[in-house]
Amino acid sequence: MADWGPVLVGVILFVLLSPGLLIQFPGNCRTIDFGNLETSGRSILMHTIIFFGLFALFTVVIGV
């Protein structure tokens, strides 16, 4: 499982942090929009930074 751990973490985080799917931060009208299925350049950048931080945390620090 050690070989598949980072892959599973990456896939799960990718699905959960896709801008506009569950949440969009920052939103178009508010700070956080829920389930609007829209996106913007700012939200893609923020979700990328959050994804990289969580992925690094789970794979390097915790050692999944």
C-alpha angles and dihedrals in degrees: 000000000000090000095050098041097087091043093054092045090051094049094047093048091046092055095043095044099044104131111252097009100094102348137000118209115214096021128207096247104014137023092263125020121192123218099338094137091221130113143190137196093259093052092048089053094048094046090049092053092047091047093051092047095049093042091051090046094051098041104036107024101034094029102224 
